[in-house]
Amino acid sequence: MTGDRAEPRLGPDGNRSDGGFTLIELLVVMAIFAILAAAAIPGFNRFTTAARLSESGSALRGALELARSEAIARGARVGVCRSVAPNAAAPACSTAAAGGYAGGDWASGWIVYQKAAANAGDAFEAGDAVILRQPPLAPTDNAARVVIWAPADGALVFNWNGVRTAGPVGAFALDFGTPSLSARNALLSNQAVCLGVNVVGRIAQGQPVSGACG
């Protein structure tokens, strides 16, 4: 009869069936998405950690390569040192713990500088020229962050011929985790990277051996 409306069809469970999703079906789909998301989180975290380490490693390697090339170009000694206030009007090299960074953690930042002819020291001092300032690489308000453990204290200095004349022997360890603020940590993750400068000034990157950077 004209004007009559057909009654809605009911599904096997007694719920209305009009071609859409039932509540149970929606819950099942949401549960599947939750499982897939949970499975993807570890891989995503590993990807972001690798990206942060790569960015930090590129920054440090770039600073070391810049120092070496500038030493050759300027015919002067050029150094790189850790600083806890690289953007200060009068920056200074520092090996002390400060600002939430342990004494051996170069994630606090660094400076690249040319030594004045009259200055015999390795660290930055009055009369030296600042070439590059690197601000902190990782905020200290995060429990887990990038850390850059130097093999020892001291500035790394290149001579006019590009040869390393001063600086810690061994490789920097770039890592990600919750750092100790009182001492250098052992490697915290299996994604750590080693970055070193040999006696002739060549810069090389590699993986830890037996859980340590040589």
Phi, psi and omega per residue, in radians:
M1 nan 2.468 -3.123
T2 -1.101 2.350 3.116
G3 1.654 -0.271 3.097
D4 -1.295 2.499 3.085
R5 -1.891 2.420 -3.140
A6 -1.233 2.509 3.090
E7 -1.233 2.462 3.106
P8 -1.094 2.473 3.108
R9 -1.315 2.555 3.107
L10 -1.890 2.436 3.111
G11 -1.370 3.124 -3.117
P12 -1.048 -0.476 -3.123
D13 -1.593 0.111 3.113
G14 1.542 -0.116 3.110
N15 -1.414 2.722 3.121
R16 -1.121 2.342 -3.132
S17 -2.080 1.837 -3.135
D18 -2.220 0.465 3.087
G19 1.630 -0.171 3.126
G20 -1.602 -3.034 3.107
F21 -1.529 2.486 3.007
T22 -1.453 2.892 3.137
L23 -1.033 -0.701 -3.132
I24 -1.124 -0.729 3.127
E25 -1.115 -0.714 3.111
L26 -1.109 -0.717 3.122
L27 -1.115 -0.670 3.117
V28 -1.131 -0.777 3.130
V29 -1.091 -0.755 3.122
M30 -1.098 -0.676 3.122
A31 -1.137 -0.695 3.114
I32 -1.113 -0.766 3.115
F33 -1.086 -0.685 3.139
A34 -1.119 -0.706 3.125
I35 -1.141 -0.777 3.134
L36 -1.114 -0.696 3.133
A37 -1.138 -0.736 3.135
A38 -1.106 -0.640 3.135
A39 -1.231 -0.487 -3.085
A40 -1.471 -0.348 -3.064
I41 -1.025 -0.834 3.134
P42 -1.013 -0.716 3.123
G43 -1.160 -0.650 3.114
F44 -1.176 -0.751 3.114
N45 -1.065 -0.718 3.126
R46 -1.130 -0.675 3.126
F47 -1.120 -0.811 -3.128
T48 -1.159 -0.644 3.093
T49 -1.096 -0.794 3.126
A50 -1.074 -0.669 -3.139
A51 -1.155 -0.716 3.139
R52 -1.169 -0.728 3.120
L53 -1.144 -0.695 3.132
S54 -1.120 -0.750 3.131
E55 -1.110 -0.766 3.141
S56 -1.164 -0.728 3.111
G57 -1.097 -0.672 3.118
S58 -1.141 -0.667 3.134
A59 -1.138 -0.788 -3.132
L60 -1.199 -0.793 3.130
R61 -1.083 -0.705 3.114
G62 -1.070 -0.681 3.124
A63 -1.167 -0.722 3.127
L64 -1.160 -0.733 3.121
E65 -1.169 -0.646 3.097
L66 -1.108 -0.785 -3.133
A67 -1.049 -0.754 -3.131
R68 -1.159 -0.788 -3.111
S69 -1.187 -0.628 3.114
E70 -1.211 -0.601 3.091
A71 -1.079 -0.721 3.129
I72 -1.226 -0.791 -3.093
A73 -1.150 -0.648 -3.077
R74 -1.600 -0.205 -3.086
G75 1.077 0.682 -3.074
A76 -2.520 2.927 3.060
R77 -1.366 2.333 3.119
V78 -2.251 2.315 -3.076
G79 -2.071 2.838 3.017
V80 -2.275 2.246 3.114
C81 -2.480 2.697 3.065
R82 -1.207 2.489 3.096
S83 -2.467 2.507 3.084
V84 -1.668 -0.074 3.078
A85 -2.536 1.120 -3.060
P86 -1.121 -0.406 -3.105
N87 -1.666 0.107 3.118
A88 -1.168 2.719 3.127
A89 -1.024 -0.650 3.085
A90 -2.180 1.437 -3.098
P91 -1.169 2.823 3.134
A92 -2.496 2.624 2.990
C93 -1.255 2.515 -3.121
S94 -2.574 2.438 3.045
T95 -1.977 0.135 -3.053
A96 -1.533 2.713 3.003
A97 -1.314 2.290 -3.120
A98 -2.896 2.620 3.049
G99 1.102 0.428 -3.120
G100 1.531 0.162 3.117
Y101 -2.011 2.413 3.057
A102 -1.217 2.816 -3.076
G103 -1.027 -0.549 -3.104
G104 -1.687 0.155 -3.035
D105 -1.715 1.897 -3.133
W106 -1.366 0.000 3.063
A107 -1.136 -0.200 3.080
S108 -1.205 -0.331 -3.116
G109 2.087 3.007 3.140
W110 -2.741 3.001 3.057
I111 -2.288 2.619 3.001
V112 -1.961 2.319 -3.011
Y113 -2.581 2.664 3.051
Q114 -1.699 2.265 3.098
K115 -1.295 2.370 3.032
A116 -1.255 2.576 -3.088
A117 -1.000 -0.560 -3.088
A118 -1.427 -0.181 -3.091
N119 -1.727 2.109 -3.069
A120 -1.612 -0.283 -3.088
G121 -1.247 2.904 3.134
D122 -1.578 -0.586 -3.113
A123 -1.331 2.849 3.108
F124 -1.168 2.371 3.125
E125 -2.566 3.013 -3.110
A126 -0.962 2.305 -3.125
G127 1.775 -0.365 3.084
D128 -1.330 2.681 -3.102
A129 -1.851 2.230 3.100
V130 -1.346 2.229 3.121
I131 -1.762 -0.672 -3.081
L132 -2.585 2.466 3.029
R133 -2.091 2.182 3.097
Q134 -1.902 1.969 3.103
P135 -1.214 2.967 3.138
P136 -0.904 2.453 -3.114
L137 -1.547 -0.365 -3.034
A138 -2.498 2.292 3.106
P139 -1.229 2.442 -3.096
T140 -1.465 -0.042 3.113
D141 -1.433 -0.055 3.057
N142 -1.695 2.352 -3.127
A143 -1.093 -0.726 3.104
A144 -1.921 2.311 -3.089
R145 -2.754 3.059 3.064
V146 -1.254 2.391 3.018
V147 -2.243 2.577 3.087
I148 -2.240 1.736 -3.106
W149 -1.525 2.100 3.058
A150 -1.330 2.592 3.134
P151 -1.157 -0.425 3.105
A152 -2.888 3.006 3.131
D153 -1.363 2.770 3.036
G154 2.098 2.763 3.106
A155 -1.419 2.613 3.078
L156 -1.797 2.097 -3.004
V157 -2.129 2.367 3.085
F158 -1.878 2.465 3.104
N159 -1.475 3.058 -3.117
W160 -1.007 -0.416 -3.136
N161 -1.680 0.135 3.115
G162 1.505 0.000 3.136
V163 -1.447 2.445 3.096
R164 -1.248 2.161 -3.119
T165 -1.849 -0.288 3.128
A166 -2.737 2.757 3.072
G167 2.343 2.832 -3.127
P168 -1.090 2.396 3.100
V169 -1.506 2.348 -3.105
G170 2.058 -2.984 -3.046
A171 -1.977 2.534 2.985
F172 -1.243 2.485 3.094
A173 -1.906 1.989 3.080
L174 -1.683 2.163 -2.992
D175 -2.487 3.046 3.127
F176 -2.424 2.228 3.127
G177 2.894 -2.839 3.107
T178 -1.659 1.870 -3.011
P179 -1.405 2.713 2.935
S180 -1.386 2.462 3.130
L181 -1.740 0.029 -3.116
S182 -1.942 -0.306 -3.109
A183 -2.781 2.869 3.071
R184 -1.147 2.328 3.099
N185 -1.407 2.730 2.816
A186 -1.221 2.906 -3.137
L187 -1.031 2.400 -3.013
L188 -1.720 -0.382 -3.073
S189 -2.430 2.920 3.106
N190 -1.545 0.208 3.101
Q191 -1.914 0.180 -3.107
A192 -1.071 2.641 -3.136
V193 -2.231 2.504 3.119
C194 -1.899 2.374 -3.135
L195 -2.334 2.045 -3.058
G196 -2.290 2.833 3.090
V197 -2.143 2.137 -3.101
N198 -1.463 -3.081 -3.002
V199 -1.144 -0.423 3.127
V200 -1.680 0.101 3.072
G201 1.651 0.011 3.128
R202 -1.263 2.424 -3.118
I203 -1.829 2.259 -3.098
A204 -2.338 2.569 3.121
Q205 -2.110 2.477 -3.135
G206 -2.758 -3.039 3.133
Q207 -1.766 2.693 3.102
P208 -1.069 2.624 3.068
V209 -2.003 2.163 -3.105
S210 0.943 0.674 3.064
G211 1.325 0.331 -3.126
A212 -2.597 2.687 3.019
C213 -1.647 2.289 -3.070
G214 -1.297 nan nan
